[in-house]
Amino acid sequence: MAVKVYVVFYSTYGHVAKLAEEIKKGAASVDGVEVKIWQVPETLPEEVLGKMGAPPKTDAPVITPQELAEADGILFGFPTRFGMMAAQMKAFFDATGGLWREQSLAGKPAGIFFSTGTQGGGQETTPLTAVTQLTHHGMVFVPVGYTFGAKMFDMETVHGGSPYGAGTFAGDGSRWPTEVELEHAFHQGKYFAGVAKRLKCAAA
């Protein structure tokens, strides 16, 4: 039976969506793994998004909280807002009370990826503060650690990401994920899918 990995994200300007696509590719490269990419509901009116200069959403389907229970493992992606997850993702987690009551997500592996505006804008605090959501659901947090290797220690080029997960810097919105950041995202997807596969096989 295939291992189902869901990549669930929120993206305002497209930076997190770009990482999500690479994470999906990485997870799909693992034999026996099926990957589906989703976005969470937008909470801002179209008028407000227009004034913010936000582009149209991707064609990824919008997920409901109940659909999370179908996955064997879930990777959550979101931009930061003052060092924590964006309100849209928090609103989605707030709607998972029914899953929490039944502990439907307990034991499932979960990972996190993210985007921040600046180098000191939350590449560690954003995923760290998000772990509380996973903890209350009894999920197993799977950080990428330093498995990406030497590129995580590169001091010559600016790059996002941390031991918590893949990341990028959006700056004023004009900076897009670099090749290294996309490679990190691909690696995280592949690494996470491998862990999810091992956990499911062990439980079989």
Disulfide bonds with the S-S distance in Angstrom:
none
